């Protein structure tokens, strides 16, 4: 993942984003940008940005945190465990209610539209983290092969 997503992310942050900002801002009328001098490469440090790669960066943070957890806990089972059943309605309902409550509590200090360190939607952080953890559980408990393949209109 580091190579597949990391290289395009770095190219975007340090090449494409500054070029797009310089071109876009210089092409706009000064009455809209309120800039009296055109942007140049001396403005480069202020033009570096993560743009749409904020989600990839967040996944990297989750991945590195999970790898750190697995290293610290000495839990290095390579293959998924077998014999676990899919969660029932009660566990699914508890997960949904807990996720809704945590989301509500997180959106009090960080409402929608609040940027924190260039991340545009930390209000959704509980959902991102909750479903990342759910994906780990689904893999480790081998849930995906046990899902029924019919009955869902697919």
Number of C-alpha atoms within 10 A of each C-alpha: 10 10 8 8 13 15 12 13 21 15 11 20 19 16 15 17 18 21 18 13 17 18 14 11 17 16 11 12 11 13 8 8 11 10 13 9 8 12 16 12 11 8 12 16 10 10 20 18 19 19 14 13 18 17 15 16 16 16 16 16 12 16 14 12 12 15 13 12 12 13 11 9 9 9 9 9 9 7 10 13 14 10 8 12 10 15 11 8 9 9 11 12 12 11 14 13 12 14 17 14 13 14 17 16 14 16 18 10 10 17 15 13 11 15 13 11 9 12 18 16 17 22 23 17 16 20 16 16 15 17 13 16 14 13 14 14 14 18 15 17 17 19 19 12 9 10 9 8 9 7 6 6 5 5
